[in-house]
Amino acid sequence: MKRAGYVLGFMLAMWSLYVLVIYAITVGDVGGLLGLYSGAAWMYKAPVLWFVLFAALACGAIVQLFRGKCTGVERVVALALTLLCLVSVFGWAIITALVAAA
């Protein structure tokens, strides 16, 4: 069950990074990628929700990492998941601030 949680966490983190890159490309007006943008456009309507989700995921990975329950390879996996989630948290925080400012 724990492995499935890590796999799901990595899938969410990678999807979030994809969405953040697509957002940065389309906001930067590097044309030709509007089809990719429309696939993730529904996520940009409620960025606060995704910010909170990835913050919770990062906190869960940090707690798992520092509680002492991780050993060996699992510690490396939890650390990698934490770093990916923190990138997502900061990205969604920026999008949330941009949406709030507009």
KATABEL-V756802 format. One record per pair of residues at least 12 apart in sequence whose ideal C-beta (glycine too) atoms are under 10 Angstrom apart, sorted by the first residue. I is the first residue (numbers start at 1). J is the second residue. D is the distance in whole Angstrom. If there is no record, write none. Layout:
{{I | J | D} {I | J | D}}
This chain:
{{2 | 64 | 9} {2 | 69 | 9} {2 | 70 | 10} {2 | 74 | 8} {2 | 77 | 10} {2 | 78 | 10} {3 | 74 | 9} {3 | 77 | 9} {5 | 57 | 10} {5 | 60 | 9} {5 | 61 | 10} {5 | 64 | 9} {5 | 81 | 9} {6 | 61 | 9} {6 | 64 | 9} {6 | 74 | 8} {6 | 77 | 6} {6 | 78 | 8} {6 | 80 | 9} {6 | 81 | 6} {7 | 77 | 10} {8 | 57 | 9} {9 | 54 | 10} {9 | 57 | 6} {9 | 58 | 10} {9 | 60 | 8} {9 | 61 | 7} {9 | 64 | 10} {9 | 77 | 9} {9 | 78 | 9} {9 | 80 | 10} {9 | 81 | 5} {9 | 82 | 9} {9 | 84 | 8} {9 | 85 | 7} {10 | 77 | 8} {10 | 80 | 8} {10 | 81 | 6} {10 | 84 | 7} {10 | 85 | 10} {12 | 50 | 10} {12 | 53 | 8} {12 | 54 | 8} {12 | 57 | 7} {12 | 81 | 9} {12 | 84 | 9} {12 | 85 | 8} {12 | 88 | 8} {13 | 54 | 8} {13 | 57 | 7} {13 | 58 | 9} {13 | 61 | 9} {13 | 80 | 9} {13 | 81 | 7} {13 | 82 | 10} {13 | 83 | 9} {13 | 84 | 4} {13 | 85 | 5} {13 | 86 | 10} {13 | 87 | 8} {13 | 88 | 6} {14 | 84 | 7} {14 | 88 | 9} {15 | 40 | 8} {15 | 43 | 9} {15 | 88 | 9} {16 | 40 | 10} {16 | 43 | 9} {16 | 50 | 7} {16 | 53 | 9} {16 | 54 | 6} {16 | 57 | 9} {16 | 84 | 8} {16 | 85 | 8} {16 | 87 | 8} {16 | 88 | 4} {16 | 89 | 9} {16 | 91 | 7} {16 | 92 | 7} {17 | 84 | 7} {17 | 87 | 7} {17 | 88 | 6} {17 | 91 | 8} {18 | 36 | 9} {18 | 39 | 9} {18 | 40 | 7} {19 | 36 | 10} {19 | 37 | 9} {19 | 39 | 9} {19 | 40 | 4} {19 | 41 | 10} {19 | 43 | 6} {19 | 44 | 8} {19 | 50 | 8} {19 | 88 | 9} {19 | 91 | 8} {19 | 92 | 9} {19 | 95 | 9} {20 | 40 | 9} {20 | 43 | 10} {20 | 50 | 10} {20 | 87 | 8} {20 | 88 | 7} {20 | 90 | 9} {20 | 91 | 4} {20 | 92 | 7} {20 | 94 | 9} {20 | 95 | 8} {21 | 33 | 10} {21 | 36 | 9} {21 | 40 | 10} {21 | 91 | 9} {22 | 34 | 10} {22 | 36 | 5} {22 | 37 | 6} {22 | 38 | 10} {22 | 39 | 8} {22 | 40 | 6} {22 | 41 | 9} {22 | 43 | 10} {22 | 44 | 9} {23 | 37 | 8} {23 | 40 | 8} {23 | 41 | 10} {23 | 43 | 9} {23 | 44 | 7} {23 | 47 | 9} {23 | 91 | 8} {23 | 92 | 10} {23 | 94 | 9} {23 | 95 | 6} {23 | 98 | 9} {24 | 91 | 8} {24 | 94 | 9} {24 | 95 | 9} {25 | 37 | 8} {26 | 38 | 10} {26 | 40 | 10} {26 | 41 | 9} {26 | 44 | 10} {27 | 44 | 10} {27 | 95 | 9} {27 | 98 | 8} {43 | 92 | 9} {43 | 95 | 9} {44 | 95 | 7} {44 | 98 | 10} {44 | 99 | 8} {45 | 99 | 9} {46 | 96 | 9} {46 | 99 | 9} {47 | 91 | 10} {47 | 92 | 6} {47 | 93 | 9} {47 | 94 | 9} {47 | 95 | 4} {47 | 96 | 4} {47 | 97 | 9} {47 | 98 | 8} {47 | 99 | 5} {47 | 100 | 9} {48 | 92 | 8} {48 | 93 | 10} {48 | 95 | 9} {48 | 96 | 5} {48 | 99 | 8} {48 | 100 | 9} {49 | 92 | 9} {49 | 96 | 9} {50 | 88 | 8} {50 | 89 | 9} {50 | 91 | 9} {50 | 92 | 5} {50 | 95 | 8} {50 | 96 | 8} {51 | 88 | 9} {51 | 89 | 7} {51 | 90 | 9} {51 | 91 | 9} {51 | 92 | 4} {51 | 93 | 6} {51 | 94 | 9} {51 | 95 | 8} {51 | 96 | 5} {51 | 97 | 10} {52 | 89 | 9} {52 | 92 | 9} {52 | 96 | 10} {53 | 85 | 10} {53 | 88 | 9} {53 | 89 | 9} {53 | 92 | 8} {54 | 84 | 9} {54 | 85 | 6} {54 | 86 | 9} {54 | 87 | 9} {54 | 88 | 4} {54 | 89 | 5} {54 | 90 | 9} {54 | 91 | 8} {54 | 92 | 6} {54 | 93 | 9} {55 | 85 | 8} {55 | 86 | 9} {55 | 88 | 9} {55 | 89 | 5} {55 | 92 | 8} {55 | 93 | 9} {56 | 85 | 9} {56 | 89 | 10} {57 | 81 | 8} {57 | 82 | 9} {57 | 84 | 9} {57 | 85 | 5} {57 | 86 | 10} {57 | 88 | 8} {57 | 89 | 8} {58 | 81 | 8} {58 | 82 | 6} {58 | 83 | 9} {58 | 84 | 9} {58 | 85 | 4} {58 | 86 | 5} {58 | 87 | 9} {58 | 88 | 8} {58 | 89 | 5} {58 | 90 | 10} {59 | 82 | 9} {59 | 85 | 9} {59 | 89 | 9} {60 | 78 | 10} {60 | 81 | 9} {60 | 82 | 9} {60 | 85 | 9} {61 | 77 | 9} {61 | 78 | 5} {61 | 79 | 8} {61 | 80 | 9} {61 | 81 | 5} {61 | 82 | 4} {61 | 83 | 9} {61 | 84 | 9} {61 | 85 | 6} {61 | 86 | 9} {62 | 78 | 8} {62 | 79 | 9} {62 | 81 | 10} {62 | 82 | 6} {62 | 85 | 9} {62 | 86 | 9} {63 | 78 | 10} {63 | 82 | 10} {64 | 77 | 10} {64 | 78 | 5} {64 | 81 | 9} {64 | 82 | 9} {65 | 77 | 10} {65 | 78 | 4} {65 | 79 | 6} {65 | 81 | 9} {65 | 82 | 6} {66 | 78 | 9} {66 | 82 | 10}}
